[in-house]
Amino acid sequence: MILDTHICGIPCQVDVTHFISQRPMGSMADSDRDCYGYTEIDFEVLDSRGRPAPWLARKMTDVDTRAVEQEIIAAQEAEDRYCEEPV
């Protein structure tokens, strides 16, 4: 999935290379991670034309990373809702 976003105020794209969202399974789960749930996200920063932009990735702050991750989670949830609706 490729999303349009901004990093440090610069328009760009991110290519989501890995996304897992484990919902909390409760006390019967095999591990504490499964019990409380977790989300794993990996992405590559691209320029606005879709080319890798390592220079822009180096500029990212923790705040930028969290903002991009929240955008990815929202987009994934919207996609999941769209796929779950009956036709």
DOZA-116665 format. One record per residue: residue in three letters; residue number from 1; x, y, z of N, C-alpha, C in turn. Coordinates in steps of 0.2 Angstrom, whole numbers, plus 5000, padded with zeros to 4 digits. Example, Ala and Ser with C-alpha at 12.3 -4.5 7.8 and 13.67 -1.06 7.14 Angstrom:
% DOZA-116665
> ALA;1;5066;4972;5039;5062;4978;5039;5066;4984;5039
> SER;2;5064;4989;5035;5068;4995;5036;5064;5000;5039
% end
This chain:
% DOZA-116665
> MET;1;5004;4994;5000;5000;5000;5000;5005;5006;5000
> ILE;2;5003;5011;4996;5007;5017;4995;5002;5023;4997
> LEU;3;5004;5027;5002;5000;5033;5005;5004;5039;5003
> ASP;4;5000;5044;5002;5003;5051;5001;5003;5054;5008
> THR;5;5008;5057;5010;5009;5060;5017;5014;5066;5017
> HIS;6;5015;5069;5022;5020;5074;5023;5025;5072;5029
> ILE;7;5032;5073;5028;5037;5072;5033;5040;5079;5033
> CYS;8;5041;5082;5039;5044;5088;5040;5041;5093;5035
> GLY;9;5035;5093;5034;5031;5098;5030;5033;5097;5022
> ILE;10;5036;5091;5020;5038;5090;5013;5033;5084;5011
> PRO;11;5029;5086;5005;5025;5081;5003;5029;5075;5000
> CYS;12;5026;5069;5002;5030;5063;5000;5025;5057;5000
> GLN;13;5028;5051;4999;5024;5045;5000;5027;5040;5004
> VAL;14;5023;5035;5007;5026;5030;5011;5024;5023;5008
> ASP;15;5028;5019;5007;5026;5012;5004;5026;5007;5010
> VAL;16;5021;5005;5012;5020;5000;5018;5022;4993;5016
> THR;17;5028;4991;5019;5031;4985;5017;5029;4979;5022
> HIS;18;5027;4981;5028;5025;4976;5033;5019;4979;5038
> PHE;19;5014;4976;5039;5009;4978;5043;5005;4972;5046
> ILE;20;5006;4972;5053;5002;4967;5057;4999;4970;5063
> SER;21;4992;4969;5064;4989;4972;5069;4985;4966;5073
> GLN;22;4988;4964;5079;4985;4959;5083;4980;4962;5088
> ARG;23;4974;4961;5088;4969;4963;5093;4970;4959;5099
> PRO;24;4969;4963;5105;4970;4959;5111;4966;4953;5112
> MET;25;4969;4948;5114;4965;4941;5114;4963;4939;5122
> GLY;26;4965;4944;5126;4963;4942;5133;4968;4938;5137
> SER;27;4966;4936;5143;4970;4932;5147;4972;4925;5145
> MET;28;4968;4922;5140;4969;4916;5138;4974;4915;5132
> ALA;29;4977;4921;5131;4982;4921;5125;4989;4918;5127
> ASP;30;4993;4916;5123;4999;4912;5124;5005;4917;5126
> SER;31;5004;4923;5125;5009;4928;5127;5006;4935;5129
> ASP;32;5010;4939;5133;5008;4945;5135;5006;4950;5129
> ARG;33;5010;4949;5123;5009;4953;5117;5002;4951;5114
> ASP;34;5001;4945;5114;4994;4943;5111;4989;4945;5116
> CYS;35;4990;4945;5123;4985;4946;5128;4983;4954;5127
> TYR;36;4988;4958;5126;4986;4965;5126;4986;4968;5119
> GLY;37;4988;4964;5114;4988;4966;5107;4994;4971;5105
> TYR;38;4995;4971;5099;5001;4975;5096;5000;4976;5089
> THR;39;5004;4981;5086;5004;4983;5079;5011;4984;5077
> GLU;40;5013;4980;5072;5020;4981;5069;5019;4984;5062
> ILE;41;5023;4989;5061;5023;4993;5054;5030;4994;5052
> ASP;42;5031;4993;5046;5037;4995;5042;5035;4998;5036
> PHE;43;5039;5004;5034;5038;5007;5028;5044;5010;5025
> GLU;44;5044;5012;5019;5049;5015;5015;5047;5022;5013
> VAL;45;5051;5027;5014;5049;5034;5012;5051;5035;5005
> LEU;46;5046;5037;5001;5047;5039;4994;5046;5046;4993
> ASP;47;5049;5049;4988;5048;5056;4986;5041;5056;4983
> SER;48;5039;5062;4981;5032;5063;4978;5031;5060;4972
> ARG;49;5037;5058;4968;5036;5054;4962;5037;5046;4963
> GLY;50;5037;5044;4969;5037;5037;4971;5044;5034;4971
> ARG;51;5050;5038;4971;5057;5036;4971;5059;5035;4978
> PRO;52;5063;5030;4980;5066;5030;4987;5069;5037;4989
> ALA;53;5068;5039;4995;5070;5045;4997;5074;5044;5004
> PRO;54;5080;5041;5004;5083;5040;5011;5085;5047;5014
> TRP;55;5086;5052;5010;5088;5058;5013;5082;5061;5017
> LEU;56;5075;5060;5015;5070;5062;5019;5068;5057;5025
> ALA;57;5070;5051;5024;5069;5046;5030;5074;5048;5035
> ARG;58;5079;5051;5034;5084;5053;5039;5082;5059;5043
> LYS;59;5078;5063;5040;5075;5069;5043;5069;5068;5048
> MET;60;5066;5062;5047;5061;5060;5051;5062;5061;5059
> THR;61;5058;5064;5063;5058;5064;5070;5054;5058;5073
> ASP;62;5054;5057;5079;5049;5052;5082;5042;5054;5081
> VAL;63;5041;5061;5081;5034;5063;5080;5032;5062;5073
> ASP;64;5036;5063;5068;5034;5061;5061;5033;5054;5060
> THR;65;5037;5050;5063;5036;5043;5063;5029;5041;5066
> ARG;66;5028;5043;5072;5021;5041;5075;5015;5044;5071
> ALA;67;5016;5050;5068;5011;5053;5063;5010;5048;5057
> VAL;68;5015;5046;5054;5014;5042;5048;5011;5035;5050
> GLU;69;5014;5032;5056;5011;5026;5058;5003;5027;5059
> GLN;70;5001;5032;5062;4994;5033;5063;4990;5034;5057
> GLU;71;4993;5037;5052;4990;5037;5045;4989;5030;5042
> ILE;72;4995;5026;5043;4994;5020;5040;4989;5015;5043
> ILE;73;4989;5016;5050;4984;5012;5054;4977;5014;5052
> ALA;74;4975;5021;5051;4969;5023;5049;4967;5021;5042
> ALA;75;4972;5021;5037;4971;5019;5030;4969;5011;5030
> GLN;76;4973;5007;5034;4972;5000;5034;4965;4998;5037
> GLU;77;4963;5002;5043;4957;5001;5046;4951;5002;5041
> ALA;78;4952;5008;5037;4947;5010;5032;4946;5005;5026
> GLU;79;4952;5002;5024;4952;4997;5019;4949;4990;5022
> ASP;80;4950;4989;5028;4947;4983;5031;4940;4983;5031
> ARG;81;4937;4989;5033;4930;4990;5034;4927;4990;5027
> TYR;82;4930;4993;5022;4928;4992;5015;4927;4985;5013
> CYS;83;4932;4981;5014;4932;4974;5012;4927;4970;5016
> GLU;84;4925;4972;5022;4921;4968;5026;4913;4969;5024
> GLU;85;4912;4975;5021;4905;4976;5020;4902;4972;5014
> PRO;86;4896;4969;5016;4893;4965;5010;4891;4969;5004
> VAL;87;4891;4966;4999;4890;4969;4992;4883;4968;4991
% end
